[in-house]
């Protein structure tokens, strides 16, 4: 089993507080985020942007694997994933959708590439995560 870790710390109230995001590998470390970077247009990152980046990367890698299995080596796969957060959802803000846009350059039949692209959308681990069960362990310090 492979496990990867994301880290976050938050200090203060929702609107006047701030936090930092990092990764277990250290590639991201103490990257700031806030209410303004998530719900307004302030410069900085937010959880949805990071999910979008992870989704785009995962999809591109999985599509490359599927294409390789079909004997196709892509010249380039460029993917964006737009994550939509509805702040007005009853109860709490909710991620309502993820929209992938993939631009694929490869020497292969277009219909076959489209079929593999659809399979990659369904099989990408992050696509599956967006509909996954979530567990929780609480520690009071």
C-alpha positions in Angstrom: 0.0 0.0 0.0 1.3 3.4 -0.9 0.6 6.4 1.4 1.3 10.0 0.8 0.8 12.8 3.2 -0.6 16.4 3.0 -0.3 18.7 5.9 -2.2 21.9 7.0 -2.1 24.2 9.9 -4.6 27.0 10.7 -4.5 29.8 13.2 -7.3 32.2 14.1 -10.9 32.6 13.0 -12.3 31.7 9.6 -12.1 35.2 8.0 -9.3 36.7 9.9 -7.1 33.6 10.3 -4.5 32.1 8.0 -2.9 28.7 7.4 -0.1 26.9 5.7 -0.2 23.8 3.5 2.7 21.4 3.0 3.5 17.9 1.8 5.2 15.0 3.5 7.9 15.0 0.8 8.7 18.6 1.6 8.1 19.7 -2.0 5.5 22.1 -0.7 6.3 23.6 2.7 4.5 26.3 4.6 2.6 27.5 1.6 0.1 30.1 2.9 -3.7 30.0 2.3 -6.6 32.0 3.8 -10.3 32.7 3.5 -9.4 35.3 0.9 -7.4 32.9 -1.3 -10.2 30.3 -1.1 -13.4 32.3 -1.3 -12.2 35.6 -2.9 -9.7 36.5 -5.5 -6.6 37.0 -3.3 -3.3 35.7 -4.6 -2.3 32.5 -3.1 -3.4 28.8 -3.1 -6.4 27.0 -1.7 -7.5 23.3 -1.3 -9.5 23.3 -4.5 -6.6 24.5 -6.6 -4.4 21.8 -5.2 -7.0 19.2 -5.8 -7.3 20.4 -9.4 -3.5 20.2 -9.9 -3.4 16.7 -8.4 -6.4 15.6 -10.6 -4.8 17.0 -13.8 -1.5 15.3 -13.0 -3.1 12.0 -12.1 -5.3 12.0 -15.2 -2.3 12.7 -17.5 -0.2 9.9 -16.0 -3.1 7.4 -16.1 -3.9 8.3 -19.7 -0.3 7.9 -20.6 -0.3 4.4 -19.0 -3.5 3.4 -20.9 -2.0 4.7 -24.2 1.2 2.8 -23.5 -0.7 -0.4 -23.0 -2.3 0.2 -26.4 1.1 0.7 -28.0 0.7 4.5 -28.3 3.4 6.8 -26.9 1.9 10.3 -26.5 4.1 13.2 -27.7 2.3 15.4 -25.1 -0.7 15.4 -22.8 -1.7 18.7 -21.3 -4.5 18.6 -18.8 -6.4 21.1 -16.6 -8.9 20.2 -14.0 -11.3 22.9 -12.8 -12.7 22.3 -9.4 -16.0 24.0 -8.7 -16.7 25.0 -5.1 -20.3 26.2 -4.3 -20.0 28.3 -1.2 -23.8 28.7 -0.9 -24.6 25.0 -0.5 -26.9 24.3 2.5 -24.9 23.2 5.5 -21.4 23.9 4.2 -19.5 24.8 1.0 -19.4 21.8 -1.3 -17.2 20.8 -4.2 -19.8 20.2 -6.9 -17.8 19.1 -9.9 -14.4 18.6 -11.5 -14.0 19.4 -15.2 -11.1 17.9 -17.1 -9.8 19.4 -20.4 -7.1 17.3 -22.0 -5.1 18.2 -25.1 -3.4 15.1 -26.5 -0.8 15.0 -29.2 -0.1 11.4 -30.4 0.3 9.5 -33.6 -2.7 7.3 -33.3 -6.3 6.9 -34.4 -8.4 9.7 -33.0 -11.3 7.4 -32.0 -8.9 5.2 -30.0 -7.4 8.2 -28.2 -10.8 9.5 -27.3 -11.8 6.0 -26.0 -8.7 5.8 -23.8 -9.2 9.4 -22.6 -12.7 8.5 -21.4 -11.3 5.4 -19.7 -8.7 7.5 -18.0 -11.3 9.9 -16.6 -13.2 7.0 -15.0 -10.1 5.1 -13.8 -7.8 7.9 -12.6 -7.3 7.5 -8.8 -8.1 11.1 -8.1 -11.3 10.9 -10.1 -12.3 8.0 -7.9 -11.2 10.0 -4.8 -13.7 12.7 -5.6 -16.4 10.2 -4.8 -14.6 8.2 -2.0 -15.4 7.4 1.5 -13.6 9.6 4.1 -12.4 8.4 7.5 -11.5 10.5 10.5 -9.4 10.1 13.6 -9.5 13.0 16.1 -6.7 13.8 18.5 -7.2 16.5 21.2 -4.0 18.2 22.2 
